[in-house]
Amino acid sequence: MGGLLSAFLVGLAAGASFGPVNIEVTKTALVHRDSPIELAIGALLGDAILLIACLAAVYVSVGLNINAWPYRLASGTFIAAIAIHSIYEGPSRDGGRETSRQRGVALARGFGLSTLSIFGIILWSAVAATISATRSAPIDLAVPTLAVLAGDALWFALWLSVLMKGKRAVPARAIPLVHFGANAFLILFAALTILH
C-alpha cells in the first residue's frame, strides 16, 4: 500500500511541476475564452503516453536522445507558436461558446505541450526510472503506473478547480499582465529548448 501511495504522490508532484503545460493551463483559465479542461485532458493523455514510452525505454535499456537539434527545434517551435498565436489573439474573457474545433485544438495543444516538451521528457523519464527500479517484470509496472497517472489527474482536477473559482477574483487590469507573463515564459522556454 505504501508503494502505491508513493506512486500516487509522485504523480501528484509531477503534475504540479512548473513547466509549459501548467503555465498554458493557467493562462487559458484566467485570460482566454476557451476552457482549460480540454487542454488539461490533452496534457493528461500526453503524460500517459510519455510515461509508458519512458517505461518501455527504461525496460529495454534504450536511452532517449533529447539533445538532437531537429527535436529541439521542433519542440521549441511548437511552444513558441502557441505563445505567438496567443499574443496575436490577445487576452479575452468574454465567455463565448467554444466550438468543437476549438476544443479539438485545445486538446491537441495540451497533448503537444506534454509530449514535445524536453522538460516533460526529462520529468517522465525520471518517474519511469523510479517506478521501474523496484519492479522486475513489465506486468508489475501496471498498478504503480496507474497510481502515478491518478496522482497526475488529481493535480489537474485540483488546479482547474482553483483556477475556475479564482478566475472571478482576478481584476481586469491584471489580465494583460498574466497574459504577457505566461507568453513571455513560453517564449523563453522555447528559446532555451532550441538553443540548449
N, C-alpha and C positions, 0 to 999 in steps of 0.2 A: 504494500500500500504506500509506503514511504517513497518508493521509486516512482510510482505513478504521480504522487503529489509533487515530487521534484520535477518530473517531466512537465506537468501542468504549469508549474511556476516558471519553468524555463520558457515555455511557450508564451506565457503572460508577459514575461520580461522581454522576449524577442519582439512581440507585438508592440510593446511600449517604447522600443528603441527609437532614438531620434534619427530620422532619415527622410528621404524624399516622400515616401508613402504617407507618413503621418503629417508632414508639412502640407501635402496636397489635400489630404482629407480635412485637415483643419481649415485651410484656406477655402475649400469648396463649401464647407459647412457654414463658415462665417460670412463670406463675402460674395458667393455666387448663387445664381437662381437654381442651379441643378442640385439634386440631392446627393449627399456624400455616401449614401447607402450602397449604390451600385459600384462606386469607386472602391469602397471597403470590401465588397464581395469579390470584385476582381482581384484585389490585393490578396485576399484570403486564398482564392484559387491559385494565384501565382505562388504564394508561400507554400501551399501544399505540394504543388508540382516541384518547386525548387527544393524543398526538404526531401522529397522522395528521390529526386535526381542526385542530390548530395549524398543521401544514404547509399544509393546504388554505387556512386563513385567511391565512397569510403569502403564499401563492402568488397568491391573488386580491385581496390587499391589503385584507382586511377586519379591522378591529380587534375584539377580544373585550372586551366591557364587563363586567368582573367587579365593578364598583362598584355595580351596580344592587341596590337593597335587597332585592328579592324573592329574588335569587340568594344574596346574603349571608345572609339569614335561613334559606333552605332548607339551605345548606351548613353554617352554624353549628348549626342544629337537629339535623341528621343526626349531626354529630360529637358534640354534647352527648348525644344519645340513646344513642350507643354507650357513652359513659363512664358515664352514669347507669345503664344496664342492667348494665354490668359491676360497678358499685358495689353494685347491688341483689343480683346473683348472689354477689358476694364471690369471693375467690381460692379456687381449688381445684386441687390437683394429684393427685387420686385416680386418674387414669389410666383413667377409664371409657371404654367404647367409644362412638365417635361414631356418630350416626345419619346417614343420607343427608340428612335435613332440616338437621341441624346443619352438615354440610359445605356444603350449599347456602347457608345463612345466612352462613357464614364467607366463601364466595366472593363473595356479594353485598356483604358488609361491606367486603371489600378493594377491590372494584370501585368502590363508592360513595366510599370514602375517597380513592381515586386521582382519580376524575373530578370529584367535587364540591368538593374542597379548592381554595381560592383559591391556596394555596401551590403545589399541583400544576400548576394552570393557568399560573401565572407561570413556574414551572420549565420546563415542557414548551414554553411559548411561546418562551422563550429558547433552548432546544435546537433548536426548529424554525427559528428565525431564523438560528442558527448553521449548521445543515445547509443551508438554502436559500440562504445568502449566496454559496456557491461553486457553485451549480448553476443552470442556465438552463432546463431542461425538467423537467416532473414525473417523467418516467421516470428521470432522473438521480438522483432522490431515493431510489429504492427501496433500493439497496445500502447507502448510509450510514444509512438509517433502520433497516434490518435489523441493521446493526452496532451502532447505539445500543441497540436493543432487546435484542441479545445481551449487551451490557455490563450492562444493567439486570437481565436474568435471572441473569447470573453473580453480581451483588451479592446477590440474594435467595438463591441457592443457597449462597453462602459464609456469609451471615449466619445462615441457618437451620441450617447445619452447626455453626457456633459455638454457637448457642443450644441446639440439641439436645444437644450434647456438654457444654455448660456447665450445663445445667439441673440435673443431679445435684449440682453443686458449690454451688448457691445454698442457703444454710442456711434452715431452716424459718422462723426469726424474721425473715428478710429479705423473705419473700414478701409480707406485708402492706404493707411499705414500697414495694416495687416496684409492687404493685397500686395503692396510693394515689398514688404519684408519677406513674405513667403516666396514670391517670384525671384527676388534677389538671392535668396538661399538656393533655390533650384538652379539658377544660372551659375552660381558659384560652385555648386556640387557638380554640375555638368562640366564646367571648365576644369575642375580638379580631376574629374574622371578622364577627360581627354588628355590632359597634359601630364598626368601622373607618370 
